[in-house]
Amino acid sequence: MAGQLVALLFIGLLATQLLGVVLLRFSAEMLNPISRDQVLERLVIAYRVIQVSPPSDVPQLLEAMGSEGARFWIDDVAPPADSHVTREEERVLHQLGLQLDQVGADEAWVELTPPRDNWFGTFDPRLGWSIFKLEMAVQLPDGRWLHSLQRPLAGYQWWRLLRFSLPASTLPVLVIVLVFVYRTLQPLKALARAAERISRGERIEPLRLQGPHETREVSSAFNLMQEKLTRFIDDRTVLLAAISHDFRTPITSLRLRAEMLDDEPTRIAMTRTLDDMRQMVEQTLRFAQDDAASEATRDTDLQALLDEVVSEHRALGRDVQIEAHPPHFYRGRPVSLKRAVGNLIDNAVRHGQRARVRLRTHDGLLRIEIDDDGPGLPNGLLDRVFEPFFQQDPARNHAQGGVGLGLSIARSCARAHGGEVTLANRAEGGLRASLTLPS
């Protein structure tokens, strides 16, 4: 944004300068006053030198005077009369008459030729760019005519003016704009970084209120939003933890009463149900406590984290393999990530006998893939299994110690990092769980 704004401003300033060039090009005086005085002075000097010099020395003197780009010569033929005299030609004739008092109006002749090459003027190798060609003639006392052909500078030379005005007017403005843009965009960049960190589940300090009034209002609104969001999550987590904790007492009481029943089938059924309830409460309480802990984020080597999780599962005698990958550091909450990956591996081993883990990077995303050799899932259940306490086969899950929170916890951990967990059936059989994280 800063580069675009500065470029747009520079183009606007340049367009303003060029517009001024065009306006001055058609409104400025035709000949440069200093250059006009110089060409007149050369002609007057040549006129006076001829009067005081021997006739034999005049050709050499005129040639020497033409060394600065002007040409002088003497001709017996009078220049052609011009019926149309421009305002600039009248000005030159008037000044020439003032400098040569003895020359009458019919004894001087001026022809000013505008450029025909292009708008920029006529280029002379010795004089550079000049806009006009000025030819003058003055009648000498002996009746001959002294001619002069010179190329005076134009009254307005756009390249010389731009060479000064463009840096003088543009550079200070650009510096001021750069300072202003930097002052304006720095809080916005800080806001963007803070939003990105919050999307990863971090808790950050309130933003400093700096910059223009509008930017301070945005930062203040962001701080208020973060405060309300944090308070809401904390209240919800504390409430969930309190409810789960308070369930323990009535469940324990019911279990004691169930143990006192004489009807054995009823006692066994009630005890099994109470055990399931206790396990669900324990899992919910654990999830709430982990969420309330607000683990700090830090840079973590994902490959080393995966190796550690795989080693823990192998120590339990499970068939888990991992594909080697170079170290890749990611800023996140390692305990939460380990729990998410551990739940996905546990789900793969429980329903698919074995798990194969790999880390991939693609299109700016990190992807942890976990494949199993199980029967897969119907397409309609690929998303429903993430619902809390959802169980496709409750009897089998209870026998294996599951209550249907593993995938929900894994997805919650991933989303807390700004990522996602998805399931897909593999063409060769089995299920693939993909934990995707923003890099």
Residue pairs with C-beta under 8 A, 6 or more apart in sequence:
1 181
1 185
2 178
2 181
2 182
2 185
5 177
5 181
6 174
6 177
6 178
6 181
9 173
9 174
9 177
10 170
10 174
13 166
13 169
13 170
13 173
14 166
14 170
17 162
17 165
17 166
17 169
17 170
20 165
21 158
21 161
21 162
24 156
24 158
24 161
25 119
25 156
25 158
28 154
28 155
28 156
29 88
29 155
29 156
30 88
30 112
30 131
30 132
30 154
30 155
31 88
31 92
31 112
31 132
31 134
31 152
31 153
31 154
31 155
32 152
32 153
32 154
32 155
32 157
33 155
34 153
35 152
35 153
36 91
36 92
36 95
36 152
37 95
38 152
39 70
39 134
39 136
39 148
39 150
39 152
40 92
40 95
40 96
40 99
41 99
42 65
42 68
42 70
42 72
42 148
42 150
43 72
43 96
43 136
43 138
43 146
43 148
44 96
44 99
44 100
45 65
46 61
46 62
46 65
46 72
46 146
46 148
47 100
47 138
47 140
47 146
49 58
49 61
49 65
50 58
50 61
50 62
50 74
50 140
50 146
51 140
51 141
53 61
58 74
62 72
62 73
62 74
63 72
65 72
66 72
69 124
69 126
69 127
69 150
69 151
70 148
70 149
70 150
71 148
71 149
71 150
72 146
72 147
72 148
73 146
73 147
74 140
74 144
74 145
74 146
74 147
75 137
75 144
75 145
75 147
76 143
76 144
76 145
77 145
78 109
78 137
78 139
78 145
79 109
79 111
79 137
79 145
79 147
81 109
82 109
82 111
85 93
85 110
86 112
88 112
89 110
89 111
89 112
92 110
92 112
92 134
92 136
93 105
93 108
93 110
96 103
96 108
96 110
96 136
96 138
97 103
97 104
97 105
97 108
100 108
100 138
103 138
103 139
107 138
107 139
108 136
108 137
108 138
108 139
109 136
109 137
109 138
109 145
110 134
110 135
110 136
110 137
111 134
111 135
111 136
112 132
112 133
112 134
113 132
113 133
113 134
113 135
114 131
114 132
115 121
115 122
115 131
115 132
116 122
117 123
120 129
120 158
121 129
121 130
121 131
121 154
122 129
122 130
122 131
122 132
122 133
122 151
123 129
123 130
124 130
124 151
127 151
127 153
129 157
129 159
130 151
130 152
130 153
130 154
131 153
131 154
131 157
132 151
132 152
132 154
133 149
133 150
133 151
134 149
134 150
134 151
134 152
135 147
135 148
135 149
135 150
136 147
136 148
136 150
137 145
137 146
137 147
137 148
138 145
138 146
139 145
139 146
140 146
183 211
183 212
184 211
184 212
184 215
186 210
186 211
187 207
187 208
187 210
187 211
187 215
187 216
187 218
187 219
188 211
188 215
188 218
190 207
190 208
190 219
191 207
191 218
191 219
191 222
194 204
194 207
194 222
194 226
195 222
196 418
197 204
197 297
198 204
198 226
199 418
199 438
200 297
200 331
200 332
200 416
200 417
200 418
200 438
201 297
201 332
201 333
201 336
201 416
201 417
201 418
202 296
202 297
203 230
203 294
204 226
206 223
206 226
206 227
207 219
207 222
207 223
208 219
209 216
209 219
209 220
210 216
210 219
211 219
233 291
234 292
237 288
237 291
237 292
238 292
240 284
240 288
241 285
241 288
241 289
241 292
244 281
244 282
244 284
244 285
244 288
245 285
247 277
247 281
248 278
248 281
251 274
251 277
251 278
251 281
254 270
254 274
255 271
255 274
255 275
255 278
258 267
258 270
258 271
258 274
259 267
259 271
261 267
261 270
272 398
276 398
276 403
279 401
279 403
280 389
280 403
280 405
283 403
283 405
284 405
287 405
287 409
287 412
290 335
290 336
290 339
291 412
295 333
295 334
295 335
295 336
296 333
297 331
297 332
297 333
298 331
298 332
298 334
299 329
299 330
299 331
300 329
300 330
300 331
300 332
300 334
300 337
301 327
301 328
301 329
301 330
302 328
302 329
302 330
302 337
302 359
302 366
302 368
303 325
303 326
303 327
303 328
303 359
304 327
305 334
305 337
305 338
305 341
306 322
306 341
306 357
306 359
306 368
307 322
308 338
309 338
309 341
309 342
309 345
309 357
310 320
310 321
310 322
310 345
310 357
312 342
313 320
313 342
313 345
313 346
313 349
313 355
314 320
318 345
318 349
318 354
318 355
319 349
319 353
319 354
319 355
320 345
320 349
320 354
320 355
320 356
320 357
321 354
321 355
321 356
321 357
322 356
322 357
322 358
323 356
323 357
323 358
323 359
325 358
325 359
328 359
328 361
328 366
330 366
330 437
330 439
332 417
332 437
333 416
333 417
336 413
336 416
336 417
337 413
337 417
339 409
339 410
339 413
340 409
340 410
340 411
340 413
340 414
340 421
340 435
341 357
341 368
341 370
341 410
341 435
343 406
343 407
343 409
343 410
344 368
344 370
344 406
344 407
344 410
344 421
344 433
344 435
345 355
345 357
345 370
346 406
347 406
347 407
347 410
347 433
348 354
348 355
348 370
348 371
348 372
348 374
348 431
348 433
349 355
349 372
350 400
350 402
351 372
351 374
351 375
351 431
352 372
352 373
352 374
352 375
352 430
352 431
353 372
353 373
353 374
354 372
354 373
355 370
355 371
355 372
356 370
356 371
356 372
357 368
357 369
357 370
358 368
358 369
359 366
359 367
359 368
359 369
360 366
360 367
360 368
360 369
361 367
361 439
364 438
364 439
365 436
365 437
365 438
365 439
366 419
366 436
366 437
366 438
366 439
367 434
367 435
367 436
367 437
368 434
368 435
368 436
368 437
369 432
369 433
369 434
370 432
370 433
370 434
370 435
371 426
371 430
371 431
371 432
372 430
372 431
373 429
373 430
374 430
374 431
375 429
375 430
376 425
376 426
376 429
376 430
376 431
377 385
377 392
377 423
377 425
377 431
379 425
381 392
382 422
382 423
382 424
382 425
383 423
384 390
385 392
385 407
385 423
386 407
386 408
386 411
386 421
387 404
387 408
388 404
388 405
388 408
389 403
389 404
389 405
389 408
390 404
391 397
391 402
391 403
391 404
397 403
397 404
407 421
407 423
410 421
410 433
410 435
411 420
411 421
414 420
414 421
414 435
414 436
414 437
417 437
417 438
418 437
418 438
419 435
419 436
419 437
419 438
420 435
420 436
421 433
421 434
421 435
421 436
422 433
422 434
422 436
423 431
423 432
423 433
423 434
424 431
424 432
424 434
425 431
425 432
426 432
